Amino acid sequence: MKKAVFTKIFCCLMWLGLEAHAQSPIKLAPLPLLEPCEQLNSGEASEQAVKPLLEKLRDKDAAVRAKAAEQLANGCHKAAVEPLMAVLRDEAPPVRVAAIKSLGQLSDRETLSDLSITVMDEDLGVKLALIQALCSFRSSVARNTVLNSIANPGGVEIKEETDARIRGVAILTLNELADVTHSHKAIFFAVSFTQSRHAAIRKVGEETMLALRDTRNAGTELIATLKSNKNPDMRRQAAYWLGKLAIERARDALNTAATLDANAAVKQAATTALSQLNAPSK
């Protein structure tokens, strides 16, 4: 009896926590990567190890199912993969979140197509878990899903602040990866948010760009854009943000652009950025 009461209380707390999360602004910060399995264990012993948790995945209580889904990542068992993929359709968001994170840790590439479909899920917790899980895969395909199916507006006008914040988190997380393949494009998605006709979206874009200053890749990518991109408007934007973010190591590139760039607007932006670097800190 006491166990049943405790389980119900735990479940309610999970739902209340999710509701509170949905009502509060999503923090614009990179998500920590999950520790992926180097390899998956298979065989009869592995199947027996996960059997008790698989039974709990069918429990009527969402809190029990969520806990089981979370624990199925332990031990890196191949037998956990297929049941977790089925749980991606669970009616309870906390269960789907736990399943996504566990699949991210198991890192079986056969699950990528199912995880990619989950980008259509409207739950905020699920979207954040998906960014974290897919970025944790050592796979260009997985990270490309984060870039082009979550961060990228795809030509659609962003009107909702929450939508922009989810995209901002994806952009920031991609710029923390050791693999820089997706960093450049992600940064300029954030730049496009700063040009929205909606004030709330512009604000999120500005906050995202400011947060990029402390990521692994953003400064390097902006400097590379200023130095070698053929599009003068992108060079101008790069110069503007290098100054705005006070990227000191961009000084040489900004000096070169201020004197040698063929485009007058880029020269002006680089000159302004240099003045920002030279301004006394407040």
C-alpha positions as CSV (number, residue, x, y, z in Angstrom):
1,M,0.0,0.0,0.0
2,K,2.7,2.4,1.0
3,K,4.7,1.6,-2.2
4,A,1.6,2.3,-4.4
5,V,1.1,5.7,-2.7
6,F,4.8,6.6,-3.0
7,T,4.7,5.7,-6.7
8,K,1.6,7.9,-7.3
9,I,3.3,10.8,-5.5
10,F,6.5,10.3,-7.6
11,C,4.5,10.3,-10.8
12,C,2.6,13.5,-9.9
13,L,5.9,15.2,-9.1
14,M,7.3,14.3,-12.5
15,W,4.3,15.7,-14.2
16,L,4.3,18.9,-12.1
17,G,8.0,19.3,-12.8
18,L,7.3,19.0,-16.6
19,E,4.5,21.5,-16.4
20,A,6.6,24.0,-14.5
21,H,9.3,23.6,-17.1
22,A,6.9,24.2,-19.9
23,Q,5.7,27.5,-18.2
24,S,9.2,28.8,-17.5
25,P,11.6,30.1,-20.3
26,I,14.0,27.5,-21.7
27,K,17.5,28.4,-20.6
28,L,19.7,29.3,-23.6
29,A,22.7,27.1,-22.9
30,P,24.4,24.1,-24.5
31,L,23.1,20.7,-23.3
32,P,25.7,18.3,-21.8
33,L,26.5,15.3,-24.0
34,L,25.5,11.8,-22.8
35,E,28.3,9.2,-22.4
36,P,27.7,6.8,-25.3
37,C,28.4,3.1,-25.1
38,E,31.6,2.0,-26.9
39,Q,29.9,-1.2,-27.9
40,L,26.7,-3.1,-27.1
41,N,26.6,-6.4,-25.2
42,S,24.5,-9.2,-26.6
43,G,23.8,-12.8,-25.9
44,E,21.6,-14.7,-23.4
45,A,23.3,-13.2,-20.3
46,S,22.7,-9.7,-21.7
47,E,19.0,-10.5,-22.4
48,Q,18.5,-11.9,-18.9
49,A,20.0,-8.7,-17.4
50,V,17.4,-6.4,-18.9
51,K,14.4,-8.7,-18.5
52,P,13.1,-7.3,-15.2
53,L,13.2,-3.8,-16.6
54,L,11.4,-4.8,-19.8
55,E,8.5,-6.0,-17.7
56,K,8.4,-2.7,-15.9
57,L,8.1,-0.9,-19.3
58,R,4.6,-2.4,-19.5
59,D,3.6,-1.1,-16.0
60,K,0.4,1.0,-15.8
61,D,2.3,3.6,-13.8
62,A,4.1,6.2,-16.0
63,A,6.7,6.8,-13.2
64,V,7.6,3.1,-13.1
65,R,7.9,3.0,-16.9
66,A,10.1,6.2,-17.0
67,K,12.4,4.8,-14.3
68,A,12.7,1.5,-16.2
69,A,13.5,3.3,-19.5
70,E,16.1,5.4,-17.8
71,Q,17.8,2.3,-16.2
72,L,17.8,0.4,-19.5
73,A,20.9,2.4,-20.7
74,N,22.9,0.8,-17.9
75,G,25.1,-2.1,-19.0
76,C,24.9,-1.2,-22.7
77,H,22.7,-4.2,-23.6
78,K,21.6,-4.7,-27.2
79,A,18.4,-6.3,-25.9
80,A,17.3,-2.9,-24.5
81,V,17.3,-1.1,-27.9
82,E,14.1,-2.4,-29.5
83,P,11.9,-2.1,-26.4
84,L,13.1,1.5,-26.0
85,M,12.3,2.3,-29.6
86,A,8.7,1.1,-28.9
87,V,8.5,3.4,-25.8
88,L,9.1,6.4,-28.0
89,R,5.4,6.3,-28.6
90,D,4.4,6.1,-24.9
91,E,1.6,8.4,-23.9
92,A,3.6,9.9,-21.0
93,P,6.2,12.6,-22.0
94,P,8.6,11.7,-19.1
95,V,8.7,8.1,-20.4
96,R,9.5,9.3,-23.9
97,V,12.2,11.6,-22.5
98,A,13.8,8.7,-20.6
99,A,13.7,6.4,-23.6
100,I,15.3,9.0,-25.9
101,K,18.2,9.7,-23.4
102,S,18.8,5.9,-23.0
103,L,18.9,5.4,-26.8
104,G,21.3,8.3,-27.0
105,Q,23.6,6.5,-24.5
106,L,23.2,3.1,-26.2
107,S,24.1,4.9,-29.5
108,D,22.9,2.1,-31.8
109,R,22.8,3.7,-35.3
110,E,19.8,1.5,-36.2
111,T,17.7,3.7,-33.9
112,L,18.5,7.0,-35.8
113,S,15.5,6.8,-38.1
114,D,13.1,6.3,-35.3
115,L,14.7,9.1,-33.2
116,S,14.6,11.4,-36.2
117,I,10.8,10.9,-36.5
118,T,10.5,12.1,-32.9
119,V,11.4,15.6,-34.0
120,M,7.7,16.0,-34.7
121,D,6.9,15.5,-31.0
122,E,5.4,18.7,-29.5
123,D,6.6,18.2,-26.0
124,L,9.4,20.5,-24.9
125,G,11.1,18.0,-22.7
126,V,11.1,15.5,-25.5
127,K,12.6,18.1,-27.9
128,L,15.4,19.0,-25.5
129,A,16.1,15.3,-24.8
130,L,16.3,14.7,-28.6
131,I,18.9,17.5,-29.1
132,Q,21.0,16.0,-26.3
133,A,20.7,12.4,-27.5
134,L,21.3,13.0,-31.2
135,C,24.3,15.3,-30.5
136,S,25.7,12.5,-28.3
137,F,25.8,10.1,-31.2
138,R,29.2,10.1,-32.9
139,S,27.3,10.4,-36.2
140,S,27.1,13.1,-38.8
141,V,23.6,11.9,-39.7
142,A,22.4,12.3,-36.1
143,R,23.9,15.8,-35.7
144,N,22.6,16.8,-39.2
145,T,19.1,16.0,-37.9
146,V,19.6,18.4,-35.0
147,L,20.9,21.1,-37.4
148,N,18.4,20.8,-40.2
149,S,15.3,19.4,-38.5
150,I,15.5,21.3,-35.1
151,A,17.7,24.4,-35.4
152,N,16.8,25.2,-39.0
153,P,13.6,27.2,-39.5
154,G,13.5,25.8,-43.0
155,G,12.0,28.9,-44.5
156,V,9.2,29.0,-41.9
157,E,8.7,32.2,-40.0
158,I,9.3,31.7,-36.3
159,K,6.7,33.5,-34.2
160,E,6.8,31.6,-30.9
161,E,9.5,32.4,-28.3
162,T,9.6,28.9,-27.1
163,D,10.2,27.6,-30.6
164,A,13.1,30.0,-31.0
165,R,14.6,29.0,-27.6
166,I,14.5,25.3,-28.5
167,R,16.3,26.1,-31.8
168,G,18.8,28.3,-29.8
169,V,19.6,25.4,-27.5
170,A,20.2,23.2,-30.6
171,I,22.5,25.9,-32.0
172,L,24.5,26.2,-28.8
173,T,24.9,22.5,-28.3
174,L,26.1,22.0,-31.9
175,N,28.8,24.6,-31.3
176,E,30.1,22.7,-28.3
177,L,30.9,19.6,-30.3
178,A,34.5,18.7,-31.1
179,D,33.3,18.1,-34.7
180,V,32.8,21.6,-36.2
181,T,31.0,20.3,-39.3
182,H,27.6,21.8,-38.2
183,S,28.8,24.9,-36.3
184,H,29.0,27.5,-39.1
185,K,25.5,26.9,-40.4
186,A,24.1,26.8,-36.9
187,I,25.6,30.2,-36.0
188,F,24.0,31.9,-39.0
189,F,20.6,30.4,-38.2
190,A,20.9,32.4,-34.9
191,V,22.0,35.5,-36.8
192,S,18.8,35.1,-38.9
193,F,16.7,35.1,-35.7
194,T,18.2,38.6,-34.8
195,Q,16.6,39.9,-38.0
196,S,13.1,38.7,-37.3
197,R,10.2,41.1,-37.5
198,H,9.0,39.8,-34.1
199,A,10.7,41.5,-31.1
200,A,10.5,38.4,-29.0
201,I,12.4,36.3,-31.6
202,R,15.0,39.0,-32.1
203,K,15.6,39.0,-28.4
204,V,16.1,35.2,-28.4
205,G,18.4,35.6,-31.3
206,E,20.5,38.2,-29.5
207,E,20.6,36.0,-26.4
208,T,21.7,33.0,-28.4
209,M,24.5,34.9,-30.1
210,L,25.7,36.3,-26.8
211,A,25.7,32.8,-25.4
212,L,27.7,31.5,-28.4
213,R,30.7,33.6,-27.1
214,D,31.4,30.9,-24.5
215,T,31.1,27.9,-26.8
216,R,33.9,25.9,-28.2
217,N,33.5,26.8,-31.9
218,A,31.7,30.1,-32.4
219,G,34.7,32.5,-32.3
220,T,36.7,30.4,-34.7
221,E,33.9,30.0,-37.1
222,L,33.1,33.7,-37.2
223,I,36.8,34.5,-37.8
224,A,36.9,32.0,-40.6
225,T,33.8,33.5,-42.1
226,L,35.3,37.0,-42.0
227,K,38.5,35.9,-43.6
228,S,37.3,33.7,-46.4
229,N,33.5,33.7,-47.0
230,K,32.7,35.0,-50.5
231,N,29.4,36.5,-49.4
232,P,30.1,40.1,-48.3
233,D,26.9,40.2,-46.1
234,M,28.1,37.2,-44.2
235,R,31.5,38.7,-43.7
236,R,29.8,41.9,-42.5
237,Q,27.7,40.0,-40.0
238,A,30.8,38.1,-38.8
239,A,32.7,41.3,-38.2
240,Y,29.7,42.8,-36.4
241,W,29.4,39.8,-34.0
242,L,33.1,39.5,-33.4
243,G,33.0,43.0,-32.1
244,K,29.8,42.6,-30.2
245,L,31.1,39.4,-28.5
246,A,34.5,41.0,-27.9
247,I,36.4,38.1,-29.4
248,E,39.9,39.4,-28.8
249,R,41.6,36.8,-30.9
250,A,39.8,38.2,-33.9
251,R,41.8,41.4,-33.8
252,D,44.2,40.4,-36.7
253,A,41.4,39.3,-38.9
254,L,39.4,42.5,-38.2
255,N,42.5,44.7,-38.9
256,T,42.9,42.9,-42.2
257,A,39.2,43.3,-43.1
258,A,39.1,46.9,-42.1
259,T,41.9,47.8,-44.5
260,L,41.8,45.2,-47.3
261,D,38.3,43.9,-47.7
262,A,36.8,44.8,-51.1
263,N,33.4,45.6,-49.7
264,A,32.9,49.0,-48.0
265,A,30.2,47.7,-45.6
266,V,32.5,44.9,-44.4
267,K,35.4,47.5,-43.9
268,Q,33.1,49.6,-41.8
269,A,31.8,46.7,-39.7
270,A,35.3,45.6,-39.1
271,T,36.4,49.1,-38.1
272,T,33.5,49.4,-35.7
273,A,34.3,45.9,-34.2
274,L,37.9,47.0,-33.6
275,S,36.7,50.1,-31.7
276,Q,34.6,47.8,-29.5
277,L,37.6,45.6,-28.8
278,N,39.6,48.8,-27.9
279,A,36.9,50.2,-25.7
280,P,37.6,50.0,-21.9
281,S,35.7,47.1,-20.2
282,K,32.8,48.2,-18.0
